[in-house]
Structure formats: C-alpha cells, structure tokens
Amino acid sequence: MSVHVTFPAALILDARVSHARRDRSFGRVEAVVELVVKPCAGQPARLFRIRTNVPATSDGTMRRRLLESAVRLMRSAPSVTGRAAA
C-alpha cells in the first residue's frame, strides 16, 4: 500500500509496518516501520527502518498511528531533513 506523505524537504513514497507486538505491561504497541523516502528532488529514494511505539488504545487505526509516529521521528532525523545533528 502506497502512502504519500510530505514533510519539509522529503517525500514518503511507501511505508510498511512489521514486527508489531503489544507490551501489556506498558499498554503500548511497538513495531518496525519501513519508510521509502525521497529526501530532495534529484536524489534517489532511500529505505529507512524505524522502531517506534504508540499507545495500544487511542483514536485512529493502529497502522496510521504507527506511521505518523515514524514520520515524526523522521522529521527529527538530520540525515533526511538536511539539518545538522543537535
């Protein structure tokens, strides 16, 4: 399934969720999210794997919440946004 999400200087071409598991002790679901990202125009797409977690009970589908969490993490990644590491 293709997901087209944009954020500053990057385009998410595809996203997949795998290895999802529920941590009952903390009430969260963690998973590996694979994002195919085109950082800037003229650059090749790159594959990023991000381990993320979200609350087990919340609004929206689990997949969407995991993808949104991964995109938020990607926004802070200097290798994607071109910002210097803090």
Buried (B, 14 or more C-beta within 10 A) or exposed (E): EEBEBEBEBBBBBBBBBEEBEBEEEEEBBBBBBBBBBBBEEEEEEBEBEBEBBBEBEEEEEBBEBBBBBBBEBBEEBEEBBEEEEE
